[in-house]
Amino acid sequence: MVETLDDNKQHAGAPVGGPWHKPWAWVPSLAFADGLPLVAVMAVSLIFYKQMGLSNAAITFYTSWMYLPWILKPVWSPFIDLVKTKRWWILVTQLLLGAAFGGVAFTIPTAHWLQSTLFFFWVAAFTGASHCVAADGFYLLALDERQQAWYMGIRQVGDRLATIIGQGVLVMVAGNLQVIFRGSISYSWSLTFYGLAGIFILLWLWHSYALPHARDDSSRPIVSASSILSGCALTFRTFMRKPDIVLALCFIVLFRLPEALLSKVSPLFLIDAPHNGGLGLAPQEYGLVQGTVGMIGMILGSIVGGIAVSHQGLRRWLYPMAAAYSLPPIIYIILAYTMPESLAVVSVAVFTEQAGVGFGITAYMMFLIYYNRGEFRTSHYAMASATMTLALMLPGLVAGGMEEALGYRRFFVLTLLAMAVTWAVVARVRSKMGFSLDNDTD
């Protein structure tokens, strides 16, 4: 979060190593390792706890708190520079992630499974956020600027693949194991998380060999903790003095309010039993619908959104993207009232709403980029991203309790009404800050 001279220079520290240290050998796998912990902690845990019999209120409350390490990431990320190298942090955190998910797997069959699994999920969350910090820094040190641009798309593919493997394949594996072991939910999920632990052990082994030793990758003990804290304070002061900061913060906090409520409850709705108002999908069906078909829809929506903004600017597409972003509450209201039994119908519905999310969220992410241009852009963007994650966490804490009080149908209606807040901040930003939303502004 501290702006340094590194933000203004080319990171051309050439890596030391042979052909297997080339970027194509480690960039995709590192991006995959970077995205998988968040998916496992925030998405897979929802399905796991639901199948273990936890209430919706408890599930959303416990899992939403796990956003906290990613919220605090900009605060502690400078301290990682003080100890060892980025490469060292990557390898240690991957090994710890394997141990953490192994801990989840080991404690599932025990009497105190809830407290134990929550503890190990928290360990995985803090370790995963630290891995993200180290990986982001390592890209800058081991790749020059041309390579950073060239491999950006590969990194995004690796991250999306992590979502498909985590939210899709792992959940389907857990469901198939339940069939094999005659409905033993705890044993099936224990084996699934052992498999996840094994994935991180394999990633650790591979990256121990494939990650290069970048010449600029070194610890920075000459930087004191007090100077880091002073830099954090400077970043906060300069961020709060940016023009139209109140309106920008309203946009950052409120634009994703409907999604923050819906994203925690919609997976529970898909797998909940019909007598509880859910669609009753099996884990295998959920993994296919949400983790695979839905993810493809989001990827396509994001690609189309990026192309649209790059050609005609954000101001032109702000309203259409807000309209696409309004699709998920409408689709879930339709699903809740019609209760379709056809998996194909549910798949088309989830694909459509996820494509709408992918297209609509482009407006939000591009706003963060455009608004934080200028001096301290890296640190200000990190602060805005942390605020975004906080805005997702807080509504999620109460989403499950609200659903239990209202029922799925009225809860989805409530999320649709919350879209009025999104449209209000979109209209205000476009009228007041429209001049800064074009991609040719600097």
C-alpha positions as CSV (number, residue, x, y, z in Angstrom):
1,M,0.0,0.0,0.0
2,V,3.0,2.2,0.3
3,E,4.0,4.0,-2.9
4,T,7.6,3.4,-3.7
5,L,10.0,4.1,-6.5
6,D,9.2,0.7,-7.8
7,D,5.9,2.0,-9.1
8,N,7.7,4.3,-11.4
9,K,10.5,2.2,-12.8
10,Q,10.7,-0.9,-15.1
11,H,11.0,-4.1,-13.3
12,A,13.5,-5.8,-15.6
13,G,15.3,-7.9,-13.1
14,A,16.0,-10.9,-15.3
15,P,15.3,-14.2,-13.6
16,V,18.2,-16.7,-13.2
17,G,17.5,-20.2,-14.4
18,G,17.2,-22.6,-17.3
19,P,14.4,-23.2,-19.8
20,W,12.0,-24.6,-17.1
21,H,12.2,-21.2,-15.4
22,K,10.6,-19.5,-18.4
23,P,7.4,-17.6,-17.7
24,W,5.2,-20.1,-19.6
25,A,6.3,-22.8,-17.1
26,W,5.3,-21.0,-14.0
27,V,2.9,-18.0,-14.7
28,P,-0.2,-20.1,-15.4
29,S,0.3,-22.4,-12.4
30,L,1.1,-19.5,-10.1
31,A,-2.1,-17.7,-11.2
32,F,-4.0,-20.9,-10.5
33,A,-2.5,-21.2,-7.1
34,D,-3.3,-17.6,-6.4
35,G,-7.0,-17.9,-7.2
36,L,-7.8,-21.3,-5.6
37,P,-7.6,-20.3,-1.9
38,L,-10.2,-17.6,-2.3
39,V,-12.6,-19.9,-4.2
40,A,-12.2,-22.7,-1.6
41,V,-12.6,-20.4,1.4
42,M,-15.5,-18.3,0.1
43,A,-17.4,-20.6,-2.3
44,V,-16.6,-24.2,-1.7
45,S,-17.1,-23.7,2.1
46,L,-20.7,-22.5,1.5
47,I,-21.6,-25.9,-0.1
48,F,-19.7,-27.8,2.5
49,Y,-21.3,-26.2,5.5
50,K,-24.8,-26.4,3.9
51,Q,-24.4,-30.1,3.4
52,M,-23.2,-30.5,7.0
53,G,-26.5,-29.1,8.2
54,L,-25.5,-25.5,9.2
55,S,-28.3,-22.8,8.9
56,N,-28.1,-20.2,6.2
57,A,-27.7,-17.5,8.8
58,A,-24.7,-19.2,10.3
59,I,-23.1,-20.1,6.9
60,T,-23.2,-16.6,5.5
61,F,-22.1,-15.1,8.9
62,Y,-19.1,-17.3,9.3
63,T,-17.9,-17.4,5.7
64,S,-18.3,-13.6,5.2
65,W,-15.9,-12.9,8.0
66,M,-13.3,-14.7,5.9
67,Y,-13.1,-11.8,3.6
68,L,-11.2,-10.0,6.3
69,P,-7.7,-11.1,5.3
70,W,-8.2,-9.8,1.8
71,I,-9.5,-6.5,3.2
72,L,-6.4,-6.1,5.4
73,K,-4.0,-7.2,2.6
74,P,-3.0,-3.7,1.6
75,V,-2.1,-3.0,5.3
76,W,0.3,-5.9,5.9
77,S,1.6,-6.4,2.4
78,P,4.5,-3.9,2.8
79,F,5.7,-6.0,5.8
80,I,6.2,-9.0,3.5
81,D,9.0,-7.0,1.9
82,L,10.9,-7.0,5.2
83,V,11.3,-10.8,5.6
84,K,12.9,-13.1,3.0
85,T,12.0,-12.9,-0.7
86,K,8.8,-13.1,-2.7
87,R,9.8,-16.5,-4.0
88,W,10.3,-17.7,-0.4
89,W,6.9,-16.4,0.6
90,I,5.2,-18.1,-2.3
91,L,6.6,-21.5,-1.5
92,V,6.0,-21.2,2.2
93,T,2.4,-20.1,1.8
94,Q,1.6,-22.9,-0.7
95,L,3.0,-25.4,1.8
96,L,0.9,-23.8,4.6
97,L,-2.2,-23.9,2.4
98,G,-1.7,-27.6,1.9
99,A,-1.4,-28.0,5.6
100,A,-4.5,-25.8,6.3
101,F,-6.8,-27.7,3.9
102,G,-5.4,-30.9,5.3
103,G,-6.4,-29.7,8.7
104,V,-9.9,-29.0,7.4
105,A,-10.0,-32.6,6.0
106,F,-8.7,-34.2,9.2
107,T,-11.1,-32.4,11.5
108,I,-14.3,-32.9,9.5
109,P,-15.1,-36.3,11.1
110,T,-14.4,-35.1,14.6
111,A,-16.9,-34.1,17.3
112,H,-15.8,-30.4,17.2
113,W,-15.8,-30.2,13.4
114,L,-17.3,-26.8,13.1
115,Q,-14.8,-24.9,15.4
116,S,-11.9,-26.9,13.9
117,T,-12.8,-26.4,10.2
118,L,-13.5,-22.7,10.8
119,F,-10.0,-22.3,12.4
120,F,-8.3,-24.0,9.5
121,F,-10.3,-22.0,6.9
122,W,-9.1,-18.9,8.7
123,V,-5.6,-20.1,8.4
124,A,-6.1,-20.7,4.7
125,A,-7.7,-17.3,4.3
126,F,-4.7,-15.4,5.9
127,T,-2.2,-17.6,4.1
128,G,-4.0,-17.2,0.7
129,A,-4.1,-13.5,1.1
130,S,-0.3,-13.4,1.9
131,H,0.3,-15.7,-1.2
132,C,-1.6,-13.1,-3.3
133,V,0.7,-10.3,-2.1
134,A,3.8,-12.3,-2.7
135,A,2.7,-13.5,-6.1
136,D,1.7,-10.0,-7.3
137,G,5.1,-8.7,-6.3
138,F,6.9,-11.6,-7.9
139,Y,5.3,-11.0,-11.3
140,L,6.7,-7.4,-11.2
141,L,10.2,-8.6,-10.3
142,A,10.5,-11.7,-12.5
143,L,8.8,-10.3,-15.7
144,D,9.7,-7.1,-17.6
145,E,7.0,-4.8,-18.6
146,R,6.5,-6.4,-22.0
147,Q,6.1,-9.8,-20.4
148,Q,3.8,-8.4,-17.8
149,A,1.4,-7.2,-20.5
150,W,1.8,-10.4,-22.6
151,Y,1.1,-12.8,-19.7
152,M,-1.8,-10.8,-18.2
153,G,-4.4,-12.7,-20.1
154,I,-2.7,-16.0,-19.1
155,R,-2.9,-15.0,-15.5
156,Q,-6.6,-14.3,-15.9
157,V,-7.1,-17.7,-17.5
158,G,-5.3,-19.3,-14.6
159,D,-7.5,-17.5,-12.1
160,R,-10.7,-18.5,-13.9
161,L,-9.5,-22.1,-14.1
162,A,-9.1,-22.0,-10.3
163,T,-12.7,-21.0,-10.0
164,I,-13.9,-23.8,-12.3
165,I,-11.7,-26.4,-10.5
166,G,-12.7,-25.2,-7.0
167,Q,-16.4,-24.3,-7.4
168,G,-17.1,-26.8,-10.2
169,V,-14.8,-29.9,-10.1
170,L,-14.2,-30.1,-6.3
171,V,-17.9,-29.9,-5.6
172,M,-18.7,-32.5,-8.2
173,V,-16.1,-34.8,-6.7
174,A,-17.6,-34.4,-3.3
175,G,-21.0,-35.3,-4.7
176,N,-19.8,-38.3,-6.6
177,L,-17.9,-39.5,-3.5
178,Q,-21.2,-39.3,-1.6
179,V,-22.7,-41.7,-4.1
180,I,-19.8,-44.1,-3.9
181,F,-19.8,-44.1,0.0
182,R,-23.6,-44.3,0.2
183,G,-24.3,-40.8,1.4
184,S,-21.5,-40.3,3.9
185,I,-21.3,-36.5,3.6
186,S,-18.5,-35.9,6.2
187,Y,-16.3,-38.6,4.8
188,S,-16.8,-37.5,1.2
189,W,-15.9,-33.9,2.0
190,S,-12.9,-35.0,4.1
191,L,-11.5,-36.8,1.1
192,T,-12.3,-33.8,-1.1
193,F,-10.3,-31.5,1.1
194,Y,-7.5,-34.0,1.3
195,G,-7.4,-33.8,-2.5
196,L,-7.3,-30.0,-2.3
197,A,-4.4,-30.2,0.1
198,G,-2.7,-32.5,-2.3
199,I,-3.1,-30.0,-5.1
200,F,-1.2,-27.4,-3.1
201,I,1.5,-29.8,-2.2
202,L,2.0,-30.5,-5.9
203,L,2.0,-26.8,-6.6
204,W,4.6,-26.3,-3.9
205,L,6.8,-29.1,-5.4
206,W,6.4,-27.7,-8.9
207,H,7.1,-24.1,-8.0
208,S,10.1,-25.1,-5.9
209,Y,11.7,-26.2,-9.1
210,A,10.1,-23.9,-11.7
211,L,10.0,-20.5,-10.0
212,P,13.1,-18.5,-11.1
213,H,15.4,-16.6,-8.7
214,A,14.8,-13.0,-9.9
215,R,17.8,-10.8,-9.3
216,D,15.7,-8.0,-7.8
217,D,13.8,-10.4,-5.5
218,S,15.3,-9.7,-2.1
219,S,14.1,-8.7,1.4
220,R,14.2,-5.0,2.3
221,P,15.3,-4.8,6.0
222,I,16.4,-1.3,5.5
223,V,12.7,-0.3,5.5
224,S,11.4,0.1,9.0
225,A,7.9,-0.7,10.2
226,S,7.4,2.9,11.3
227,S,8.2,4.2,7.8
228,I,5.6,1.7,6.4
229,L,3.0,2.9,8.8
230,S,3.8,6.5,7.9
231,G,3.4,5.6,4.3
232,C,0.0,4.0,5.0
233,A,-1.1,7.1,6.8
234,L,0.1,9.2,3.8
235,T,-1.8,7.0,1.4
236,F,-5.0,7.3,3.4
237,R,-4.8,11.1,3.6
238,T,-4.1,11.5,-0.1
239,F,-6.9,9.1,-1.0
240,M,-9.4,10.9,1.2
241,R,-8.4,14.2,-0.5
242,K,-9.2,13.0,-4.0
243,P,-11.9,15.0,-5.9
244,D,-15.4,13.8,-5.4
245,I,-14.2,11.3,-2.8
246,V,-17.6,11.0,-1.1
247,L,-19.4,10.2,-4.3
248,A,-16.7,7.7,-5.3
249,L,-16.9,6.0,-1.9
250,C,-20.7,5.8,-2.3
251,F,-20.2,4.1,-5.7
252,I,-17.6,1.7,-4.4
253,V,-19.6,0.7,-1.4
254,L,-23.2,0.7,-2.8
255,F,-22.8,-0.5,-6.4
256,R,-22.3,-4.1,-5.5
257,L,-24.9,-4.2,-2.6
258,P,-27.4,-6.4,-4.4
259,E,-24.6,-8.8,-5.4
260,A,-23.2,-8.9,-1.9
261,L,-26.6,-10.1,-0.6
262,L,-27.3,-12.4,-3.5
263,S,-23.9,-14.1,-4.0
264,K,-24.1,-15.6,-0.5
265,V,-27.6,-16.9,-0.7
266,S,-28.0,-18.0,-4.4
267,P,-25.7,-21.0,-4.0
268,L,-27.6,-22.1,-0.9
269,F,-30.9,-21.7,-2.9
270,L,-29.6,-23.9,-5.7
271,I,-28.8,-26.8,-3.4
272,D,-31.4,-26.4,-0.7
273,A,-34.2,-28.9,-0.5
274,P,-37.5,-28.1,-2.4
275,H,-39.5,-28.2,0.9
276,N,-37.2,-25.3,2.1
277,G,-37.8,-23.4,-1.1
278,G,-34.6,-24.4,-2.9
279,L,-34.1,-26.1,-6.2
280,G,-32.6,-29.2,-4.6
281,L,-29.6,-29.6,-6.9
282,A,-27.1,-32.4,-6.0
283,P,-23.5,-31.3,-5.5
284,Q,-22.6,-32.8,-8.9
285,E,-25.4,-30.7,-10.6
286,Y,-24.4,-27.6,-8.7
287,G,-20.7,-28.0,-9.7
288,L,-21.8,-28.3,-13.3
289,V,-24.3,-25.4,-13.2
290,Q,-22.6,-22.8,-11.0
291,G,-19.0,-23.8,-11.2
292,T,-18.7,-24.6,-14.9
293,V,-21.6,-23.2,-17.0
294,G,-22.0,-20.1,-14.8
295,M,-18.3,-19.5,-14.9
296,I,-18.2,-19.7,-18.6
297,G,-21.0,-17.1,-18.7
298,M,-19.1,-14.8,-16.5
299,I,-15.9,-15.1,-18.5
300,L,-17.8,-14.3,-21.8
301,G,-19.6,-11.4,-20.2
302,S,-16.3,-9.9,-18.8
303,I,-14.7,-10.3,-22.2
304,V,-17.5,-8.5,-24.0
305,G,-17.6,-5.8,-21.3
306,G,-13.8,-5.1,-21.7
307,I,-14.1,-4.9,-25.5
308,A,-17.1,-2.5,-25.2
309,V,-15.3,-0.1,-22.8
310,S,-12.1,-0.2,-24.7
311,H,-13.9,1.0,-27.9
312,Q,-16.4,3.5,-26.6
313,G,-15.4,4.4,-23.0
314,L,-17.1,3.7,-19.7
315,R,-19.5,6.6,-19.8
316,R,-21.2,5.2,-22.9
317,W,-21.6,1.8,-21.4
318,L,-22.4,2.7,-17.8
319,Y,-26.2,2.4,-18.1
320,P,-26.2,-0.8,-20.2
321,M,-23.8,-2.4,-17.8
322,A,-26.0,-1.4,-14.9
323,A,-28.9,-3.0,-16.7
324,A,-27.0,-6.2,-17.2
325,Y,-26.0,-6.2,-13.6
326,S,-29.8,-6.1,-12.7
327,L,-30.4,-9.5,-14.3
328,P,-29.4,-11.8,-11.5
329,P,-32.1,-10.7,-9.0
330,I,-34.8,-10.9,-11.7
331,I,-33.6,-14.4,-12.8
332,Y,-33.6,-15.8,-9.3
333,I,-37.0,-14.4,-8.6
334,I,-38.2,-16.3,-11.7
335,L,-36.5,-19.5,-10.5
336,A,-37.9,-19.2,-7.0
337,Y,-41.4,-18.8,-8.2
338,T,-41.4,-21.3,-11.1
339,M,-39.1,-24.0,-9.4
340,P,-38.0,-25.6,-12.7
341,E,-37.0,-29.3,-12.5
342,S,-35.0,-29.3,-15.7
343,L,-31.3,-29.0,-15.2
344,A,-31.0,-27.5,-18.7
345,V,-33.4,-24.6,-17.7
346,V,-31.5,-23.9,-14.5
347,S,-28.2,-24.0,-16.4
348,V,-29.4,-21.5,-19.0
349,A,-30.7,-19.2,-16.2
350,V,-27.4,-19.3,-14.3
351,F,-25.4,-18.8,-17.5
352,T,-27.5,-15.7,-18.3
353,E,-27.3,-14.1,-14.9
354,Q,-23.5,-14.8,-14.6
355,A,-23.0,-13.3,-18.0
356,G,-24.9,-10.2,-16.8
357,V,-22.7,-10.1,-13.7
358,G,-19.5,-10.4,-15.8
359,F,-20.6,-7.7,-18.2
360,G,-22.0,-5.3,-15.5
361,I,-19.1,-5.7,-13.1
362,T,-16.8,-4.3,-15.8
363,A,-18.2,-0.9,-15.1
364,Y,-17.3,-1.2,-11.5
365,M,-13.7,-2.4,-12.0
366,M,-13.0,0.1,-14.7
367,F,-14.3,2.9,-12.4
368,L,-11.7,1.8,-9.8
369,I,-9.0,2.0,-12.4
370,Y,-10.0,5.4,-13.9
371,Y,-10.7,7.0,-10.6
372,N,-7.3,6.0,-9.1
373,R,-5.2,7.3,-12.0
374,G,-2.5,9.7,-11.2
375,E,0.0,9.9,-8.3
376,F,-0.1,7.0,-5.8
377,R,-2.3,5.1,-8.3
378,T,-1.1,1.7,-7.0
379,S,-1.7,2.5,-3.3
380,H,-5.0,4.2,-4.0
381,Y,-6.2,1.3,-6.1
382,A,-5.3,-1.1,-3.2
383,M,-7.3,1.0,-0.8
384,A,-10.3,1.2,-3.1
385,S,-10.1,-2.6,-3.6
386,A,-10.0,-3.2,0.2
387,T,-13.1,-0.9,0.5
388,M,-14.8,-3.0,-2.2
389,T,-14.1,-6.2,-0.3
390,L,-15.4,-4.7,2.9
391,A,-18.6,-3.7,1.0
392,L,-19.0,-7.3,0.0
393,M,-18.3,-8.7,3.5
394,L,-20.7,-6.6,5.6
395,P,-24.0,-7.4,3.7
396,G,-22.9,-11.0,3.6
397,L,-22.8,-11.2,7.4
398,V,-26.6,-10.7,7.6
399,A,-27.7,-12.1,4.2
400,G,-28.4,-15.6,5.5
401,G,-30.4,-14.3,8.5
402,M,-32.5,-12.1,6.2
403,E,-33.2,-15.1,3.9
404,E,-34.4,-17.2,6.9
405,A,-36.7,-14.4,8.0
406,L,-38.1,-13.6,4.6
407,G,-37.8,-16.9,2.6
408,Y,-36.0,-17.2,-0.7
409,R,-38.7,-15.6,-2.8
410,R,-39.0,-12.4,-0.8
411,F,-35.3,-12.2,-0.2
412,F,-34.7,-12.2,-4.0
413,V,-37.4,-9.5,-4.3
414,L,-35.4,-7.5,-1.7
415,T,-32.2,-7.8,-3.7
416,L,-34.1,-6.5,-6.8
417,L,-35.3,-3.5,-4.7
418,A,-31.7,-3.0,-3.6
419,M,-30.8,-2.4,-7.3
420,A,-32.4,1.0,-6.9
421,V,-29.3,2.0,-4.8
422,T,-27.0,0.8,-7.6
423,W,-28.9,2.8,-10.2
424,A,-28.9,5.9,-8.0
425,V,-25.1,5.9,-7.6
426,V,-24.6,5.1,-11.3
427,A,-26.8,8.0,-12.3
428,R,-25.0,10.4,-9.9
429,V,-21.5,9.3,-11.0
430,R,-22.3,9.6,-14.7
431,S,-23.7,13.1,-14.3
432,K,-21.1,14.4,-11.9
433,M,-18.0,12.5,-12.9
434,G,-18.8,11.5,-16.5
435,F,-15.9,13.5,-17.8
436,S,-13.4,11.2,-16.1
437,L,-14.9,8.0,-17.3
438,D,-13.5,7.9,-20.8
439,N,-10.5,5.7,-21.5
440,D,-8.6,8.5,-23.1
441,T,-8.5,10.6,-19.9
442,D,-5.3,10.6,-18.0
